[in-house]
């Protein structure tokens, strides 16, 4: 197959990434966005165990900066929620930083309403949480239409704020562990609307890894502006008998009404077959990036 200059550059980057494949290293420093008691920290502990040093960061970009700069061995980032869908900021940042996805972990999200020791449901006037915490708990909050809702960038940070304020009129939507860490009382448990509410977190590293059981591949690509482009690309996966587990479109900055795609697929794939699939995908795209090959959660 004949590649354009852009496609050749994409193939060269893929081969360079594959050439840096390493065995999994012992996780010493793990970066996450938030503070102790947040769901990202819990996802890291679920994946790596309790013996690592978990380093809190202010935002998602700070986590990727730390990983790509060597300040942390791994990073843990939320990528999608079963109730609210994709976390777009993380998708956009994956383009800007060349970290590799090396794993994923699925974490059940069980929101609680947390207040001070003197608080009750009748004293609460204002609730603090991440916007997704509000949306995922919308049915519970609908019972209390007079409560003001103040967005915070992280549920655990909201819990800490309520603890620091020590005001029975203030409450937070966060985890049970956040209540334990910040000395708050649980006013209501399991307030999320969906009983199976789950967030998928990705584990990122500076270089790709050869982890046992790798069966999931994540790609990003831009299609040529021509009829049937997506149809023909998706036919590659049907021909190879591969399961597409997700496809997500995101706007391309500074290019109105043009979109990039993020795609995950699952299958029993060895390296030679993966190279063949990547070559076929690349032949149907005008820009391409390989994001990771890892065991599905």
C-alpha positions as CSV (number, residue, x, y, z in Angstrom):
1,X,0.0,0.0,0.0
2,X,1.2,3.5,-0.8
3,X,1.2,6.1,2.0
4,X,1.1,9.9,1.7
5,X,3.8,11.9,3.5
6,X,1.4,12.5,6.4
7,X,0.5,8.8,6.6
8,X,4.2,7.9,6.4
9,X,4.9,10.2,9.3
10,X,2.1,8.6,11.3
11,X,3.4,5.2,10.6
12,X,6.9,6.3,11.7
13,X,5.5,7.5,15.0
14,X,3.6,4.3,15.5
15,X,6.8,2.2,14.8
16,X,8.7,4.5,17.1
17,X,6.2,4.0,19.9
18,X,6.2,0.3,19.3
19,X,10.0,0.3,19.5
20,X,9.8,1.8,23.0
21,X,7.7,-1.1,24.3
22,X,8.8,-2.0,27.7
23,X,7.9,-4.5,30.5
24,X,5.7,-3.0,33.2
25,X,7.7,-1.3,35.8
26,X,6.9,-1.3,39.5
27,X,4.6,1.6,40.2
28,X,6.4,3.9,42.7
29,X,4.8,7.3,42.0
30,X,1.2,7.5,40.7
31,X,-0.3,10.8,39.7
32,X,-4.0,11.6,39.9
33,X,-6.2,14.7,39.7
34,X,-7.8,15.8,43.0
35,X,-7.0,15.2,46.6
36,X,-7.1,12.2,49.0
37,X,-10.5,10.6,49.0
38,X,-11.4,11.3,45.4
39,X,-12.5,8.6,42.9
40,X,-9.3,8.9,40.8
41,X,-7.2,8.0,43.9
42,X,-9.5,5.1,44.6
43,X,-9.1,3.9,41.0
44,X,-5.3,4.0,41.3
45,X,-5.4,2.0,44.6
46,X,-7.7,-0.6,42.9
47,X,-5.3,-0.9,40.0
48,X,-1.9,-0.7,41.7
49,X,-2.6,-1.5,45.3
50,X,-2.1,0.6,48.5
51,X,1.7,0.5,48.6
52,X,2.4,3.2,45.9
53,X,2.9,6.9,46.6
54,X,-0.2,8.6,45.2
55,X,0.5,12.2,44.2
56,X,-2.4,14.6,44.0
57,X,-2.5,17.1,41.1
58,X,-4.8,20.1,40.5
59,X,-6.0,19.0,37.0
60,X,-6.0,16.4,34.3
61,X,-3.3,18.3,32.3
62,X,-1.0,18.4,35.4
63,X,-1.2,14.6,35.6
64,X,-0.1,14.2,31.9
65,X,2.6,16.8,32.4
66,X,3.9,14.9,35.4
67,X,3.9,11.5,33.5
68,X,5.4,12.9,30.2
69,X,8.1,14.8,32.2
70,X,9.1,11.8,34.3
71,X,7.7,13.2,37.6
72,X,5.5,10.2,38.0
73,X,5.7,6.6,36.8
74,X,2.0,6.4,35.9
75,X,-1.1,8.6,35.8
76,X,-4.8,7.7,36.4
77,X,-7.4,9.7,34.5
78,X,-11.2,9.3,34.1
79,X,-12.1,8.8,30.4
80,X,-15.9,8.0,30.5
81,X,-18.8,7.4,32.8
82,X,-21.6,4.9,32.3
83,X,-24.2,7.6,33.1
84,X,-22.8,10.9,31.7
85,X,-20.6,9.6,28.8
86,X,-17.1,10.8,27.7
87,X,-14.9,13.1,29.6
88,X,-14.0,15.4,26.8
89,X,-11.2,17.3,28.5
90,X,-9.2,14.0,28.8
91,X,-9.7,13.1,25.1
92,X,-8.5,16.5,24.1
93,X,-5.4,16.3,26.3
94,X,-4.5,12.9,25.0
95,X,-3.8,14.6,21.7
96,X,-1.6,17.2,23.2
97,X,0.6,14.8,25.2
98,X,2.1,11.6,23.9
99,X,1.6,9.4,26.9
100,X,0.6,5.8,26.2
101,X,-2.5,4.1,27.6
102,X,-1.2,1.0,29.4
103,X,-4.2,-0.1,31.4
104,X,-7.7,0.7,32.5
105,X,-9.8,0.2,35.6
106,X,-13.6,0.3,36.1
107,X,-14.7,1.9,39.4
108,X,-18.3,1.8,40.7
109,X,-19.2,5.3,41.7
110,X,-21.4,5.5,44.8
111,X,-22.1,9.1,45.7
112,X,-23.1,10.2,49.2
113,X,-24.3,13.5,50.6
114,X,-21.8,14.6,53.2
115,X,-22.3,17.3,55.9
116,X,-20.8,18.5,59.2
117,X,-21.5,16.7,62.4
118,X,-24.4,19.1,63.2
119,X,-25.9,18.9,59.7
120,X,-29.2,17.2,58.8
121,X,-31.1,17.1,55.5
122,X,-33.2,20.0,56.9
123,X,-30.3,22.3,57.6
124,X,-28.7,22.0,54.2
125,X,-29.0,25.1,51.9
126,X,-26.0,24.7,49.5
127,X,-24.4,21.6,47.9
128,X,-20.9,21.5,46.4
129,X,-19.6,18.9,44.0
130,X,-18.2,18.2,40.5
131,X,-20.7,18.9,37.8
132,X,-20.9,15.2,37.0
133,X,-21.7,14.5,40.6
134,X,-24.7,16.8,40.4
135,X,-25.9,15.2,37.1
136,X,-25.4,11.7,38.3
137,X,-27.4,12.5,41.5
138,X,-30.1,14.5,39.7
139,X,-33.0,12.4,40.9
140,X,-32.1,12.8,44.5
141,X,-31.4,16.5,44.2
142,X,-34.8,17.0,42.5
143,X,-36.4,16.3,45.9
144,X,-34.7,19.4,47.3
145,X,-35.3,22.1,44.7
146,X,-34.4,24.9,47.1
147,X,-30.8,23.7,47.5
148,X,-28.2,25.8,45.6
149,X,-25.7,23.8,43.6
150,X,-22.2,25.1,43.4
151,X,-19.8,23.3,41.0
152,X,-16.3,22.3,42.2
153,X,-13.6,20.8,40.0
154,X,-13.4,17.7,42.1
155,X,-15.8,15.9,44.6
156,X,-13.2,15.4,47.3
157,X,-12.1,19.0,47.1
158,X,-15.8,19.9,47.6
159,X,-15.8,17.6,50.7
160,X,-12.7,19.3,52.1
161,X,-14.3,22.7,51.6
162,X,-17.4,21.7,53.5
163,X,-15.3,20.3,56.3
164,X,-13.2,23.5,56.5
165,X,-16.3,25.7,56.5
166,X,-17.9,23.6,59.3
167,X,-21.3,25.0,58.4
168,X,-24.4,22.8,58.7
169,X,-26.0,24.6,55.8
170,X,-23.2,23.4,53.5
171,X,-23.0,19.8,52.1
172,X,-21.0,18.0,49.5
173,X,-21.6,15.1,47.0
174,X,-18.6,12.8,47.3
175,X,-17.5,9.3,48.3
176,X,-17.8,7.5,51.6
177,X,-14.0,7.5,51.8
178,X,-14.0,11.3,51.5
179,X,-16.3,11.5,54.5
180,X,-13.9,9.4,56.5
181,X,-10.8,11.4,55.5
182,X,-12.4,14.8,56.1
183,X,-14.5,13.9,59.2
184,X,-17.9,14.5,57.6
185,X,-21.2,12.8,58.4
186,X,-23.0,10.9,55.7
187,X,-26.5,12.4,55.4
188,X,-27.6,10.1,52.5
189,X,-26.0,7.1,50.8
190,X,-26.0,5.9,47.2
191,X,-27.7,9.0,45.8
192,X,-26.6,8.5,42.2
193,X,-29.6,7.9,39.9
194,X,-28.1,4.8,38.2
195,X,-27.4,1.8,40.5
196,X,-24.6,0.7,38.1
197,X,-23.0,4.1,37.8
198,X,-19.3,3.3,36.9
199,X,-16.4,5.4,35.7
200,X,-13.7,4.0,33.4
201,X,-10.3,5.3,34.3
202,X,-7.2,4.9,32.0
203,X,-3.7,4.3,33.3
204,X,-1.1,6.3,31.3
205,X,2.7,6.0,31.1
206,X,5.4,7.8,29.2
207,X,6.1,4.7,27.1
208,X,3.8,1.8,26.0
209,X,4.1,-1.5,27.9
210,X,3.8,-5.2,27.1
211,X,1.3,-6.1,29.9
212,X,0.0,-9.7,30.1
213,X,-3.4,-10.2,28.6
214,X,-3.3,-7.2,26.2
215,X,-6.5,-7.3,24.2
216,X,-7.7,-3.7,23.8
217,X,-6.4,-1.1,21.4
218,X,-7.1,2.7,21.4
219,X,-6.7,4.8,18.3
220,X,-7.3,8.4,17.2
221,X,-7.7,9.3,13.6
222,X,-9.0,12.0,11.1
223,X,-10.8,10.8,8.0
224,X,-10.6,12.3,4.5
225,X,-13.5,14.5,3.6
226,X,-15.1,12.1,1.1
227,X,-18.3,10.0,0.9
228,X,-18.2,6.6,2.7
229,X,-14.9,7.3,4.5
230,X,-16.1,6.1,7.9
231,X,-18.0,3.2,6.4
232,X,-15.0,1.9,4.6
233,X,-12.7,2.2,7.7
234,X,-15.2,0.4,10.0
235,X,-15.3,-2.4,7.4
236,X,-11.7,-3.2,8.4
237,X,-12.8,-4.3,11.9
238,X,-15.7,-6.3,10.6
239,X,-13.4,-8.1,8.2
240,X,-10.9,-8.9,11.0
241,X,-13.7,-10.0,13.3
242,X,-12.8,-7.5,15.9
243,X,-15.3,-6.0,18.5
244,X,-15.6,-2.2,18.4
245,X,-16.2,-1.3,22.0
246,X,-16.3,2.5,21.5
247,X,-16.2,5.3,18.9
248,X,-16.2,8.9,20.0
249,X,-16.0,12.0,17.8
250,X,-14.4,15.3,18.9
251,X,-14.2,18.7,17.1
252,X,-10.8,19.6,15.6
253,X,-9.7,22.9,17.1
254,X,-9.4,25.7,14.5
255,X,-11.1,23.6,11.9
256,X,-14.9,24.3,11.8
257,X,-17.2,21.4,11.4
258,X,-14.3,18.9,11.0
259,X,-14.0,16.0,13.5
260,X,-11.4,13.6,14.9
261,X,-12.4,10.1,16.1
262,X,-11.3,8.0,19.1
263,X,-11.9,4.3,18.7
264,X,-11.4,1.3,21.0
265,X,-11.5,-2.3,19.7
266,X,-11.0,-5.6,21.4
267,X,-9.6,-8.9,20.1
268,X,-7.0,-11.6,20.5
269,X,-4.3,-9.8,18.5
270,X,-0.5,-10.5,18.2
271,X,1.9,-7.9,17.1
272,X,2.1,-9.0,13.5
273,X,-1.7,-8.9,13.1
274,X,-1.8,-5.5,14.9
275,X,0.7,-4.1,12.4
276,X,-1.4,-5.2,9.5
277,X,-4.6,-3.7,11.0
278,X,-2.8,-0.4,11.8
279,X,-1.5,-0.3,8.2
280,X,-5.0,-0.8,6.8
281,X,-6.5,1.8,9.1
282,X,-3.8,4.3,8.3
283,X,-4.5,3.8,4.5
284,X,-8.0,5.0,5.1
285,X,-7.2,8.1,7.2
286,X,-5.4,11.4,6.7
287,X,-4.1,11.6,10.2
288,X,-3.6,8.9,12.8
289,X,-2.3,8.3,16.3
290,X,-1.8,5.0,18.2
291,X,-2.8,5.6,21.9
292,X,-2.3,2.2,23.5
293,X,-2.5,-1.6,23.6
294,X,-3.5,-2.9,27.0
295,X,-5.7,-5.4,29.0
296,X,-9.3,-4.3,29.2
297,X,-10.7,-3.6,32.6
